[in-house]
Amino acid sequence: MDADESGGNNTFARLQRWYCPNCGELATGYPNRNNITKVECKRCHITMLRKSKGRHHDIIEMFEYVSEC
């Protein structure tokens, strides 16, 4: 067995979809190993982090890109 094999556990990341709270555009992304999904909205360019806290409870953090001019 190789070091990168999971030992027989078949776990697949599911595509997560939600609407941007800022503009309403559909945002989609895959979670990382820590179950955190990072997505940038294509319309308003807000960066969102979605963290799963339970079966029916998610937290969405929104960050705006600010240039240092």
C-alpha positions as CSV (number, residue, x, y, z in Angstrom):
1,M,0.0,0.0,0.0
2,D,1.3,3.4,-0.9
3,A,1.6,6.3,1.5
4,D,-0.9,8.4,-0.3
5,E,-3.7,5.7,-0.3
6,S,-6.4,6.2,2.2
7,G,-6.5,2.6,3.4
8,G,-9.8,1.6,1.7
9,N,-11.9,4.6,2.9
10,N,-13.7,6.0,-0.1
11,T,-14.3,9.6,0.7
12,F,-15.2,12.0,-2.1
13,A,-15.5,15.8,-1.8
14,R,-19.0,16.9,-2.8
15,L,-19.5,20.1,-4.8
16,Q,-20.9,22.8,-2.5
17,R,-23.1,25.5,-4.0
18,W,-24.7,28.6,-2.5
19,Y,-25.7,32.0,-3.6
20,C,-23.4,35.0,-2.9
21,P,-25.0,37.0,0.0
22,N,-23.6,40.2,-1.6
23,C,-24.9,40.0,-5.2
24,G,-26.9,36.8,-5.6
25,E,-24.5,35.0,-8.1
26,L,-24.2,31.2,-7.7
27,A,-20.9,30.3,-6.0
28,T,-19.6,26.7,-6.3
29,G,-16.5,25.0,-4.9
30,Y,-15.0,21.9,-3.4
31,P,-13.9,21.7,0.2
32,N,-10.3,21.0,1.3
33,R,-9.2,18.4,3.8
34,N,-10.4,20.6,6.7
35,N,-13.9,20.8,5.2
36,I,-13.4,24.5,4.3
37,T,-14.5,25.8,0.9
38,K,-12.9,28.9,-0.5
39,V,-14.7,30.6,-3.4
40,E,-14.4,34.0,-5.1
41,C,-17.6,35.5,-6.6
42,K,-17.3,36.0,-10.3
43,R,-19.6,39.1,-10.3
44,C,-18.6,41.1,-7.2
45,H,-15.2,39.5,-6.5
46,I,-15.9,38.9,-2.8
47,T,-13.9,36.0,-1.3
48,M,-16.0,33.6,0.8
49,L,-15.0,30.9,3.2
50,R,-17.6,28.3,4.0
51,K,-17.0,26.2,7.1
52,S,-19.3,23.3,8.1
53,K,-20.1,23.3,11.8
54,G,-22.7,20.6,11.8
55,R,-25.2,18.7,9.7
56,H,-27.4,21.7,9.1
57,H,-25.2,24.6,10.2
58,D,-22.6,26.3,8.0
59,I,-20.7,29.6,8.6
60,I,-19.9,31.8,5.6
61,E,-17.2,34.4,6.1
62,M,-16.9,37.2,3.5
63,F,-13.7,39.1,2.7
64,E,-13.3,42.0,0.3
65,Y,-10.1,42.5,-1.7
66,V,-8.6,45.9,-0.8
67,S,-5.7,47.2,-2.9
68,E,-2.8,49.0,-1.2
69,C,-2.6,52.2,-3.3
